[in-house]
Amino acid sequence: MRIWSDSFKDGEFIPVEFAMGKPGGFAPNLNPHLAWNEVPQGTRSFMLICSDVDAPTDPTTVGRTDMEVPAEQSREEFIHWVMVDIDAQLRGIAAGSCSNGVTTGGKNNPPGPKGARQGLNSYTHYFANDSRLKGTYLGYDGPYPPFNDARIHRYVFRLFALDLDRLKLPAKFTSDEAFQAADGHILADAMVRGAYTLNPRLADAEPPPPNDGGKELMAAYESLVKK
């Protein structure tokens, strides 16, 4: 199976219109275009996950003007989009069709392909203690890495072909719950990777090699893929 985007090339920087944050505040927050083909026989639905694989693990270093988040700091996954029950006949998602602008407190009913369900992204937890921004963030919300991070963040859009029409999930589900529901039902997977930074020092830097992003995450989910 193969996936690509007309919004950015694999391994290249994601344009600002597909990010949630830009220097000085919020960005347009459009979801990027995605398309796929070479779907395996027996596919009955798709699952889509977008994650930042470089989220800092020490919140005390984030957003400070007196230091950078060290590049060597340990990192964790930050989910930007989880969608399940995508129709097996669908072969693409148009740019801006699932997200257009930032909704304070999160989208309650994000638009998307007919029949598909969209789960919680990690901004739900990230903004939980912010009285202005806290809420339930469903659907796509794009990159907004710390402006003081010494590492360019990598973003992985992963598509999974499933042999189920519908996953058994609660009304508001996480990516972890989606993966648990998909356990043993993944026929194939594909990924397209991008990069983004708000650190002005890195504005002219080259993006990380595309093979750096997503390998460790895909290895973690290897046991879910049917052989």
C-alpha positions as CSV (number, residue, x, y, z in Angstrom):
1,M,0.0,0.0,0.0
2,R,1.2,3.5,-0.8
3,I,0.2,6.9,0.7
4,W,1.3,10.4,-0.4
5,S,0.4,14.1,0.0
6,D,0.1,16.9,-2.6
7,S,0.5,19.3,0.4
8,F,4.1,18.4,1.1
9,K,6.7,15.9,-0.2
10,D,7.7,12.9,1.9
11,G,10.4,14.0,4.4
12,E,10.1,17.7,3.6
13,F,8.8,20.6,5.7
14,I,5.0,20.9,6.2
15,P,3.7,24.3,4.9
16,V,2.4,26.6,7.6
17,E,-1.2,26.5,6.4
18,F,-1.3,22.8,7.6
19,A,0.0,23.7,11.1
20,M,-1.9,24.8,14.2
21,G,0.9,27.2,15.2
22,K,3.1,29.8,13.5
23,P,5.4,32.4,14.9
24,G,3.3,34.7,17.0
25,G,0.2,32.5,17.4
26,F,-2.3,30.3,15.6
27,A,-1.9,29.2,12.0
28,P,-4.6,28.2,9.4
29,N,-4.7,24.6,10.7
30,L,-5.9,23.0,7.5
31,N,-5.6,19.2,7.3
32,P,-3.2,18.3,4.5
33,H,-4.2,16.4,1.3
34,L,-3.7,12.7,1.5
35,A,-4.2,10.0,-1.1
36,W,-3.4,6.3,-1.3
37,N,-3.5,3.2,-3.6
38,E,-2.3,-0.3,-4.0
39,V,-4.8,-1.4,-1.3
40,P,-4.6,-5.1,-0.3
41,Q,-7.5,-7.5,-1.2
42,G,-9.9,-7.9,1.7
43,T,-9.7,-4.4,3.0
44,R,-13.0,-3.3,4.6
45,S,-11.9,0.0,6.2
46,F,-8.9,2.2,6.9
47,M,-7.5,3.7,10.1
48,L,-5.4,6.9,9.9
49,I,-3.1,8.2,12.6
50,C,-0.9,11.4,12.5
51,S,1.6,11.8,15.2
52,D,4.6,14.0,16.2
53,V,7.4,11.6,17.2
54,D,9.5,14.4,18.9
55,A,7.3,15.8,21.6
56,P,9.4,16.9,24.7
57,T,8.9,14.9,27.9
58,D,10.0,17.6,30.3
59,P,7.4,20.4,30.3
60,T,9.6,22.7,32.5
61,T,11.8,23.2,29.5
62,V,9.1,24.2,27.0
63,G,8.3,27.8,26.0
64,R,11.2,29.4,27.8
65,T,13.2,32.3,26.4
66,D,16.2,31.6,28.6
67,M,17.0,28.1,27.1
68,E,16.2,25.7,24.4
69,V,14.7,22.2,24.9
70,P,17.8,20.1,24.5
71,A,17.8,18.1,21.3
72,E,19.0,15.0,23.3
73,Q,16.0,15.2,25.7
74,S,13.9,12.0,25.7
75,R,10.8,12.3,23.4
76,E,7.3,10.8,23.2
77,E,4.5,10.6,20.7
78,F,2.0,13.4,20.4
79,I,-1.2,12.5,18.5
80,H,-2.5,15.1,16.0
81,W,-5.2,13.0,14.3
82,V,-6.9,9.6,14.7
83,M,-9.6,8.5,12.3
84,V,-11.2,5.1,12.0
85,D,-14.0,3.4,9.9
86,I,-12.8,5.1,6.8
87,D,-14.7,3.6,3.8
88,A,-12.7,0.9,2.0
89,Q,-13.5,2.5,-1.4
90,L,-12.1,5.9,-0.4
91,R,-8.7,6.8,-1.9
92,G,-8.1,10.3,-0.7
93,I,-8.9,13.2,1.7
94,A,-8.9,16.7,0.3
95,A,-6.9,19.5,2.0
96,G,-9.0,21.5,4.4
97,S,-11.9,19.1,4.2
98,C,-11.5,17.9,7.9
99,S,-10.1,21.0,9.5
100,N,-10.1,24.7,8.6
101,G,-9.0,27.0,11.4
102,V,-8.4,26.6,15.2
103,T,-11.5,26.0,17.4
104,T,-10.8,27.1,21.0
105,G,-11.7,24.1,23.2
106,G,-11.6,21.7,20.3
107,K,-13.9,20.6,17.5
108,N,-17.0,18.9,18.9
109,N,-18.0,17.3,15.6
110,P,-15.2,17.6,13.1
111,P,-16.1,17.1,9.4
112,G,-14.7,14.1,7.6
113,P,-15.4,11.3,5.2
114,K,-18.9,9.8,5.4
115,G,-19.2,7.1,8.1
116,A,-15.7,7.8,9.5
117,R,-15.2,8.5,13.2
118,Q,-12.5,10.8,14.6
119,G,-10.9,10.4,18.0
120,L,-9.2,12.6,20.6
121,N,-5.9,14.2,19.7
122,S,-3.2,15.0,22.3
123,Y,-4.1,18.7,22.6
124,T,-6.9,17.5,24.9
125,H,-4.3,16.6,27.5
126,Y,-1.8,19.3,26.6
127,F,-4.3,22.2,27.2
128,A,-6.1,20.5,30.1
129,N,-4.7,23.1,32.6
130,D,-5.2,26.1,30.4
131,S,-8.4,27.9,31.4
132,R,-8.7,29.5,27.9
133,L,-7.9,26.6,25.7
134,K,-8.9,23.5,27.6
135,G,-11.5,21.2,26.1
136,T,-12.1,18.1,24.0
137,Y,-10.0,18.2,20.9
138,L,-11.3,15.8,18.3
139,G,-10.1,15.3,14.7
140,Y,-7.1,17.0,13.2
141,D,-5.1,19.8,14.8
142,G,-1.8,20.4,13.2
143,P,1.8,21.0,14.3
144,Y,2.6,23.5,17.1
145,P,6.0,22.5,18.5
146,P,7.7,24.6,21.1
147,F,9.4,27.7,19.7
148,N,12.5,27.0,21.8
149,D,13.0,23.3,20.8
150,A,16.5,22.5,19.5
151,R,15.1,19.6,17.6
152,I,13.1,19.8,14.3
153,H,9.9,17.8,14.9
154,R,8.9,14.9,12.6
155,Y,5.3,14.1,11.8
156,V,4.2,10.7,10.5
157,F,0.8,10.2,8.7
158,R,0.2,6.4,8.9
159,L,-2.6,4.6,7.1
160,F,-3.7,1.1,8.0
161,A,-5.9,-1.2,5.9
162,L,-8.2,-3.3,8.1
163,D,-10.3,-6.4,7.6
164,L,-13.1,-4.9,9.7
165,D,-15.9,-2.5,8.7
166,R,-16.1,-0.9,12.1
167,L,-13.9,-0.9,15.2
168,K,-15.5,-1.4,18.7
169,L,-14.7,1.9,20.4
170,P,-16.2,4.4,22.8
171,A,-17.7,7.6,21.5
172,K,-14.5,9.5,22.4
173,F,-11.6,7.3,21.8
174,T,-7.8,7.6,21.8
175,S,-5.2,6.3,19.3
176,D,-4.2,3.7,21.9
177,E,-7.8,2.4,22.0
178,A,-8.0,2.4,18.3
179,F,-4.8,0.3,18.0
180,Q,-6.1,-2.1,20.6
181,A,-9.4,-2.5,18.7
182,A,-7.5,-3.1,15.5
183,D,-5.2,-5.7,17.0
184,G,-5.0,-8.7,14.7
185,H,-7.0,-7.0,11.9
186,I,-4.3,-4.9,10.1
187,L,-3.6,-6.1,6.6
188,A,-1.1,-3.5,5.5
189,D,0.2,0.0,6.4
190,A,1.9,2.9,4.7
191,M,3.3,6.3,5.8
192,V,4.2,9.7,4.6
193,R,6.4,11.9,6.8
194,G,6.8,15.7,7.2
195,A,8.8,18.1,9.4
196,Y,8.0,21.4,11.2
197,T,9.7,23.8,13.5
198,L,9.0,27.2,15.1
199,N,12.5,27.7,16.3
200,P,13.8,30.8,14.4
201,R,17.4,29.4,14.7
202,L,16.3,26.4,12.7
203,A,14.3,28.2,10.0
204,D,16.9,27.6,7.3
205,A,17.9,24.1,8.5
206,E,17.4,21.0,6.5
207,P,14.6,18.7,7.6
208,P,15.6,15.4,9.3
209,P,16.1,12.5,6.9
210,P,12.6,10.9,6.2
211,N,13.8,7.5,7.3
212,D,14.4,8.8,10.8
213,G,10.7,9.5,11.3
214,G,8.3,6.7,12.1
215,K,10.5,3.6,12.1
216,E,10.5,3.2,15.8
217,L,6.7,3.7,16.0
218,M,6.0,1.2,13.2
219,A,8.2,-1.4,14.9
220,A,6.1,-1.0,18.0
221,Y,3.0,-1.8,16.1
222,E,4.6,-4.7,14.0
223,S,2.8,-7.3,16.1
224,L,-0.5,-6.0,15.0
225,V,0.1,-6.5,11.3
226,K,-1.0,-9.7,9.7
227,K,1.8,-11.6,8.0
